[in-house]
Amino acid sequence: MRLVLAFLLCLLPGLVRAQAVRITSGDHQDFTRLVLELPSATDWQIGRTSGGYELAFPGDAQPRYDLSVLWNRITRERLSAVWADPQSGLLQMSVACSCHALPFELRPGVIVIDIRDGAPPPGSSFELSLEGAAMTRLGPKTALRPQPRRTPEGTVSGYDWLRAIPERSPAPRNGLPPIATDAISLGPIRDALLQQISRGVAAGVIDIADPAGHMATPAVADTDLPSSRIVIGDLPGVKADMARTDPDLMQPDGQACAADASLDVAAWGGDQPVAVQLAAARGGLVGEFDRPDPEALMRTIRWHIHYGFGAEALQYLSLMDAPVPEDERRLYASLARIVDGEEDPESPLRSMLGCDSAAALWAAFVYSDLPSGSAVNEEAILRSFAALPVHLRRHLGPDLSGRFLRAGRSEAALKVRAAVSRISATDDKAITLLDAQMSLAGNETDAAKSSAEAALAAPGAGAEDAVVVLIEVAARKLEPVTHDQVETVRAFLRDGAGTGKEPALRRALVLSLALVGEVEDALAELADAPGTEADLWRIIAARSADDDFLAAAILGEGRDLPVIESETAFAIASRLQSLGFADAALVWLGPVTADDPAEWRLLAAAAELARGEAGRSRDLLADMGGEAATALRAEALLKLGANGSAAGVWAEAGDDGKAAQALAWDRDWQQLSGSGDANWAGAADLAVRKPVDEAAGPLAKGEALVTESGIARETIAALLETFPSPEITP
């Protein structure tokens, strides 16, 4: 019996690997969960890869995985793919977001892996590779797709359905009882099913799992089954061999893209002079019974869009009472608004940024700020922009380049700039503005200021863009601006309301108000300038007057902390502490613990000490070195009544004078007499000096008292010289 048990225990790891590990899943608000059910408890390890994570078990042989239900309850927003590596057998998890893995063992044999949003906690061991190497942080572009399994040489790739058809036999398969068929053979039904499944596989609407990985089917009791009905044929409206949509005309989510023919703006113009084309475009608009001719009206609308007359195109579109599809009407209305620089939040192009066609270009103009990630088909946008007529490239190029810059796509912005510069003069104002914006994006503030001033001095449109750059430069360098510049921004904002330039002007107004010291007005305008809060508070912390600063920084009850950078919050808290508002400073610091940076702990400790929380101040300074920490710790100990401990802290820091002063406050004359400070040691000697010998005569006692008095006077005078005299102002 012992030999049998020992043999089974030796086989246990192999049995764990022989049985497939079932993986279930679930999506939650901020994480995706995978649950692995092992046959028994065993060691495991998770490490980072270039595109996600991998799971390994001890030894070379890894278990098989049952992924049949993995994608039933989750999307591919966080996990883009899960597969077993064909060479190593390790479970690979490809992550498609800025997420991190947090695995744990729920109970023996059950491993839970959470893919959570956001950055991993500091020092997470799961962010190291299995070999212990540090890896870069995951993002939407780091996801990897599973590699195809290698097919052994000499075999045919794929699954052979013909070989899978078993010989007809009346015996039940997989333990299922036979079905009464009333002498009707199942062969034709089986053949028809296999034929249609094969067509579905070829069309890509059916996925085939590896038959070798199938789980064993549990046995079914040999009892009568209810009557069944099998129908051979296509579902209504669905066919396995139905015609496919051109992948270039599909969005990433499967929705259709606008056809290139409906967006071929370059073909809507002509080679004749514009005046001749205008006459031809407006000719024949009215037909029989004075009703607009739909074809002529559509030709006119397209011509006006081609030459950038968006408002006129919208007017003609309003005359269209013929039965034009609503999608087509909305499409041309959106194009007309785009060429006029207007916002169109309801545009049907909004969801077409990922299209591999001209739709991606026009969709880019719908957004004030391009979204990040792979949702933007940058290549299609640049390709379609290059196909625009010259006048539209010159007209739309600066705007498109600016959108790329704001989205952090500097390389694409450079390509647009190069395309515009080839068709413009070297001193073109649009090129100068592009240079200013690109210098600003690269944080080259001096070059940006120089280009913006040159563009502002040049004639033509675009002065508002130059002013925006100048305000941005001043905000970054914390330099003052003039009230005239503020009023200029207000004027541009009145003209640019409702256009694509309004968000940048709103932001410039808030920043310029703060730079001229009108903090209250800047805060009032902040609601209309999203994304400006952090820069506004940075200016308030550095440049505002004390009265304005305190009015803004001392948050009333019910006011939440703004979303700002930690450096700005620290600067505000430091200024509040220096002005004597310790409670308000602690509000900006938030909860500070021993794990926070030293400067945060020092500031919090000083604020706590100022508000009388000496114990809290002492705890925050635990194990901290440096002069500032030593002084604060000693002051906290003094306020706690631990004068001797404070003296010890100062003595360790080498400040014998303050150490002796603390001992004097504690009246520890014995220890004070042996301190390193000569003046305090002399004072301590006076306190512990033996009285005059009573046995001596009157003359001896008098002489001793005179001598003692002289020594005391010299000691006190020397001690007073160590303290600065108070300044008395009349």
PEHU-V862942 format. One record per backbone hydrogen bond with DSSP energy under -1.0 kcal/mol. NH is the residue of the N-H (numbers start at 1). CO is the residue of the C=O. If there is no record, write none. Layout:
nh=NH co=CO
nh=NH co=CO
This chain:
nh=5 co=1
nh=6 co=2
nh=7 co=3
nh=8 co=4
nh=9 co=5
nh=10 co=6
nh=11 co=7
nh=15 co=11
nh=16 co=12
nh=17 co=13
nh=18 co=14
nh=19 co=15
nh=21 co=64
nh=23 co=66
nh=24 co=35
nh=26 co=33
nh=28 co=31
nh=32 co=115
nh=33 co=26
nh=34 co=113
nh=35 co=24
nh=36 co=111
nh=37 co=22
nh=38 co=109
nh=45 co=56
nh=47 co=54
nh=48 co=128
nh=49 co=52
nh=53 co=93
nh=54 co=47
nh=55 co=91
nh=56 co=45
nh=66 co=21
nh=72 co=69
nh=80 co=94
nh=81 co=94
nh=83 co=92
nh=85 co=90
nh=89 co=85
nh=91 co=55
nh=92 co=83
nh=93 co=53
nh=94 co=81
nh=95 co=51
nh=96 co=78
nh=99 co=97
nh=100 co=116
nh=102 co=114
nh=104 co=112
nh=106 co=110
nh=107 co=110
nh=110 co=107
nh=111 co=36
nh=112 co=104
nh=113 co=34
nh=114 co=102
nh=115 co=32
nh=116 co=100
nh=117 co=30
nh=118 co=98
nh=124 co=121
nh=127 co=124
nh=128 co=125
nh=129 co=133
nh=132 co=129
nh=142 co=139
nh=155 co=152
nh=164 co=160
nh=176 co=173
nh=184 co=181
nh=190 co=186
nh=191 co=187
nh=192 co=188
nh=193 co=189
nh=194 co=190
nh=195 co=191
nh=196 co=192
nh=197 co=193
nh=198 co=194
nh=199 co=195
nh=200 co=196
nh=201 co=197
nh=202 co=198
nh=203 co=199
nh=205 co=200
nh=213 co=210
nh=214 co=211
nh=223 co=221
nh=238 co=235
nh=242 co=239
nh=249 co=246
nh=250 co=247
nh=251 co=255
nh=254 co=251
nh=257 co=249
nh=263 co=260
nh=265 co=263
nh=267 co=264
nh=268 co=265
nh=277 co=273
nh=278 co=274
nh=279 co=275
nh=280 co=276
nh=281 co=277
nh=282 co=278
nh=287 co=291
nh=290 co=287
nh=291 co=288
nh=293 co=285
nh=297 co=293
nh=298 co=294
nh=299 co=295
nh=300 co=296
nh=301 co=297
nh=302 co=298
nh=303 co=299
nh=304 co=300
nh=305 co=301
nh=306 co=302
nh=307 co=303
nh=308 co=305
nh=309 co=304
nh=310 co=308
nh=313 co=309
nh=314 co=310
nh=315 co=311
nh=316 co=312
nh=317 co=313
nh=318 co=314
nh=320 co=317
nh=321 co=319
nh=324 co=322
nh=329 co=325
nh=330 co=326
nh=331 co=327
nh=332 co=328
nh=333 co=329
nh=334 co=330
nh=335 co=331
nh=336 co=332
nh=337 co=333
nh=338 co=334
nh=339 co=335
nh=341 co=338
nh=342 co=337
nh=343 co=498
nh=347 co=344
nh=350 co=347
nh=352 co=349
nh=355 co=352
nh=360 co=357
nh=362 co=358
nh=363 co=359
nh=364 co=360
nh=366 co=363
nh=377 co=353
nh=378 co=376
nh=381 co=377
nh=382 co=378
nh=383 co=379
nh=384 co=380
nh=385 co=381
nh=386 co=382
nh=388 co=385
nh=393 co=389
nh=394 co=390
nh=395 co=391
nh=396 co=392
nh=397 co=393
nh=400 co=396
nh=401 co=397
nh=402 co=398
nh=403 co=399
nh=404 co=400
nh=405 co=401
nh=406 co=402
nh=407 co=403
nh=408 co=405
nh=409 co=404
nh=413 co=409
nh=414 co=410
nh=415 co=411
nh=416 co=412
nh=417 co=413
nh=418 co=414
nh=419 co=415
nh=420 co=416
nh=421 co=417
nh=422 co=418
nh=423 co=420
nh=428 co=425
nh=432 co=428
nh=433 co=429
nh=434 co=430
nh=435 co=431
nh=436 co=432
nh=437 co=433
nh=438 co=434
nh=439 co=435
nh=440 co=436
nh=441 co=437
nh=442 co=438
nh=443 co=440
nh=444 co=439
nh=445 co=443
nh=448 co=444
nh=449 co=445
nh=450 co=446
nh=451 co=447
nh=452 co=448
nh=453 co=449
nh=454 co=450
nh=455 co=451
nh=456 co=452
nh=457 co=453
nh=458 co=454
nh=466 co=462
nh=467 co=463
nh=468 co=464
nh=469 co=465
nh=470 co=466
nh=471 co=467
nh=472 co=468
nh=473 co=469
nh=474 co=470
nh=475 co=471
nh=476 co=472
nh=477 co=473
nh=479 co=474
nh=486 co=482
nh=487 co=483
nh=488 co=484
nh=489 co=485
nh=490 co=486
nh=491 co=487
nh=492 co=488
nh=493 co=489
nh=494 co=490
nh=495 co=491
nh=496 co=492
nh=499 co=496
nh=500 co=341
nh=502 co=499
nh=505 co=501
nh=506 co=502
nh=507 co=503
nh=508 co=504
nh=509 co=505
nh=510 co=506
nh=511 co=507
nh=512 co=508
nh=513 co=509
nh=514 co=510
nh=515 co=511
nh=516 co=512
nh=517 co=514
nh=518 co=513
nh=519 co=517
nh=522 co=518
nh=523 co=519
nh=524 co=520
nh=525 co=521
nh=528 co=525
nh=529 co=526
nh=532 co=529
nh=536 co=532
nh=537 co=533
nh=538 co=534
nh=539 co=535
nh=540 co=536
nh=541 co=537
nh=542 co=538
nh=543 co=539
nh=544 co=540
nh=549 co=545
nh=550 co=546
nh=551 co=547
nh=552 co=548
nh=553 co=549
nh=554 co=550
nh=555 co=553
nh=559 co=556
nh=564 co=562
nh=569 co=565
nh=570 co=566
nh=571 co=567
nh=572 co=568
nh=573 co=569
nh=574 co=570
nh=575 co=571
nh=576 co=572
nh=577 co=573
nh=578 co=574
nh=579 co=575
nh=580 co=577
nh=581 co=576
nh=585 co=581
nh=586 co=582
nh=587 co=583
nh=588 co=584
nh=589 co=585
nh=590 co=586
nh=596 co=593
nh=601 co=597
nh=602 co=598
nh=603 co=599
nh=604 co=600
nh=605 co=601
nh=606 co=602
nh=607 co=603
nh=608 co=604
nh=609 co=605
nh=610 co=606
nh=611 co=607
nh=612 co=609
nh=613 co=608
nh=614 co=612
nh=617 co=613
nh=618 co=614
nh=619 co=615
nh=620 co=616
nh=621 co=617
nh=622 co=619
nh=624 co=621
nh=630 co=626
nh=631 co=627
nh=632 co=628
nh=633 co=629
nh=634 co=630
nh=635 co=631
nh=636 co=632
nh=637 co=633
nh=638 co=634
nh=639 co=635
nh=640 co=636
nh=641 co=638
nh=642 co=637
nh=643 co=641
nh=646 co=642
nh=647 co=643
nh=648 co=644
nh=649 co=645
nh=650 co=646
nh=651 co=647
nh=652 co=648
nh=653 co=649
nh=654 co=651
nh=655 co=650
nh=656 co=654
nh=659 co=655
nh=660 co=656
nh=661 co=657
nh=662 co=658
nh=663 co=659
nh=664 co=660
nh=665 co=661
nh=666 co=662
nh=667 co=664
nh=668 co=663
nh=669 co=667
nh=672 co=668
nh=673 co=669
nh=675 co=672
nh=681 co=677
nh=682 co=678
nh=683 co=679
nh=684 co=680
nh=685 co=681
nh=686 co=682
nh=687 co=683
nh=688 co=684
nh=696 co=693
nh=701 co=697
nh=702 co=698
nh=703 co=699
nh=704 co=700
nh=705 co=701
nh=706 co=702
nh=707 co=703
nh=708 co=704
nh=709 co=705
nh=710 co=706
nh=711 co=707
nh=712 co=708
nh=713 co=709
nh=714 co=710
nh=715 co=711
nh=716 co=712
nh=717 co=713
nh=718 co=714
nh=719 co=715
nh=720 co=716
nh=721 co=717
nh=722 co=719
nh=723 co=720
